[in-house]
Amino acid sequence: MTFEEYLSSKKIDENQFKQQEPVRYSTWKAEFEQQHPESFTTQKKFLINQVRRKYLVR
């Protein structure tokens, strides 16, 4: 699973996220590529929900 597919599965608009918060996007992408998706979800659970609310796929 790629980071882009992961964001899509979490209903996060990748393009908006990348444009509005490029530093967080690149940091998360680097971390995601170094660990299992479930570990990433556990680690970022509450932050993912905040990002989803901001950049919900419509």
C-alpha positions as CSV (number, residue, x, y, z in Angstrom):
1,M,0.0,0.0,0.0
2,T,1.3,3.4,-0.9
3,F,0.9,6.6,1.2
4,E,-1.5,7.9,-1.4
5,E,-3.7,4.8,-1.2
6,Y,-3.6,5.0,2.5
7,L,-4.8,8.6,2.5
8,S,-7.6,7.6,0.1
9,S,-8.6,4.7,2.4
10,K,-8.8,7.2,5.3
11,K,-10.9,9.6,3.1
12,I,-8.3,12.3,3.2
13,D,-7.9,14.5,0.0
14,E,-4.2,14.0,-0.8
15,N,-3.9,17.1,-3.0
16,Q,-5.4,19.5,-0.5
17,F,-3.4,18.0,2.3
18,K,-0.2,18.3,0.3
19,Q,-0.9,21.9,-0.7
20,Q,-2.0,23.2,2.6
21,E,0.5,21.4,4.9
22,P,3.5,20.3,2.8
23,V,5.8,19.8,5.8
24,R,3.4,17.5,7.7
25,Y,2.6,15.7,4.4
26,S,6.2,14.9,3.6
27,T,7.0,14.0,7.3
28,W,4.1,11.6,7.4
29,K,4.9,10.1,4.0
30,A,8.5,9.4,5.1
31,E,7.3,7.8,8.4
32,F,4.6,5.8,6.6
33,E,7.2,4.3,4.2
34,Q,9.3,3.1,7.2
35,Q,6.6,1.2,9.1
36,H,3.5,-1.0,8.7
37,P,0.2,0.9,7.9
38,E,-1.4,-0.4,11.1
39,S,1.5,0.9,13.2
40,F,1.3,4.3,11.5
41,T,-2.5,4.4,12.2
42,T,-2.0,3.6,15.8
43,Q,0.7,6.2,16.2
44,K,-1.2,9.0,14.4
45,K,-4.8,8.0,15.3
46,F,-6.0,11.3,16.7
47,L,-4.0,13.4,14.2
48,I,-5.5,11.5,11.3
49,N,-8.9,12.4,12.5
50,Q,-8.1,16.1,12.6
51,V,-6.5,16.0,9.2
52,R,-9.6,14.1,7.8
53,R,-11.9,16.8,9.1
54,K,-9.9,19.5,7.3
55,Y,-9.3,17.6,4.0
56,L,-12.3,15.3,3.7
57,V,-12.7,13.7,0.2
58,R,-15.9,14.9,-1.3
